[in-house]
Amino acid sequence: MRKAVFGLLLLAGLALAQGADYRQAALAASALARLQAVAQSAQGEAKLLDWAKGVQARAEKDFEAKAYFKAAREAQAALLLYRGGPRGAPSADPRPPWVPPRPRPLGLGVEG
C-alpha cells in the first residue's frame, strides 16, 4: 500500500512540475489513495464489488490521462460503492442523522 500511495504522490508531484492544476491533482491523488486502502479490505456482494473495481480502473486511467477532476469524482464514486455493502446499508429510520431518535414508549402496565 505504501508503494501505491508513494506512486500517487509522485504522479501528483510530476503533474505539479508540468504546470497542471495542482489542487485537482492533489485531490485526485488523495481520493485514489483512500480508494486503494478501502479496496484492499472490501467485502460484500460480488456484483457491487465488480462494479466498484471497474469504476476504480476508470479513475486510475483518468488520473494517468491528467483528467484530475474526473478521476477524483470517479474515485469518490468507487469509494461509495465499496462502502455500500452490508456495513453501509441505510437504516430503517428514514430521518436525517442530526434528528434525535424517537423516545421509547413508557411501559405503563406491570409485566410479570
ChimeraX attribute file (.defattr): number of C-alpha atoms within 10 A of each C-alpha:
attribute: neighborCount
match mode: 1-to-1
recipient: residues
	/A:1	10
	/A:2	9
	/A:3	8
	/A:4	13
	/A:5	17
	/A:6	13
	/A:7	14
	/A:8	23
	/A:9	17
	/A:10	13
	/A:11	18
	/A:12	26
	/A:13	16
	/A:14	14
	/A:15	19
	/A:16	15
	/A:17	10
	/A:18	10
	/A:19	8
	/A:20	15
	/A:21	14
	/A:22	17
	/A:23	13
	/A:24	19
	/A:25	26
	/A:26	20
	/A:27	17
	/A:28	29
	/A:29	27
	/A:30	18
	/A:31	22
	/A:32	27
	/A:33	21
	/A:34	15
	/A:35	21
	/A:36	19
	/A:37	15
	/A:38	15
	/A:39	19
	/A:40	9
	/A:41	8
	/A:42	16
	/A:43	16
	/A:44	13
	/A:45	12
	/A:46	10
	/A:47	9
	/A:48	16
	/A:49	20
	/A:50	13
	/A:51	13
	/A:52	24
	/A:53	17
	/A:54	12
	/A:55	20
	/A:56	25
	/A:57	15
	/A:58	17
	/A:59	28
	/A:60	21
	/A:61	13
	/A:62	19
	/A:63	24
	/A:64	14
	/A:65	10
	/A:66	19
	/A:67	16
	/A:68	26
	/A:69	18
	/A:70	16
	/A:71	29
	/A:72	24
	/A:73	16
	/A:74	25
	/A:75	30
	/A:76	20
	/A:77	18
	/A:78	29
	/A:79	24
	/A:80	14
	/A:81	21
	/A:82	25
	/A:83	20
	/A:84	19
	/A:85	17
	/A:86	10
	/A:87	9
	/A:88	11
	/A:89	9
	/A:90	10
	/A:91	7
	/A:92	6
	/A:93	9
	/A:94	7
	/A:95	10
	/A:96	8
	/A:97	8
	/A:98	6
	/A:99	7
	/A:100	8
	/A:101	10
	/A:102	7
	/A:103	6
	/A:104	6
	/A:105	6
	/A:106	6
	/A:107	7
	/A:108	6
	/A:109	6
	/A:110	5
	/A:111	5
	/A:112	3
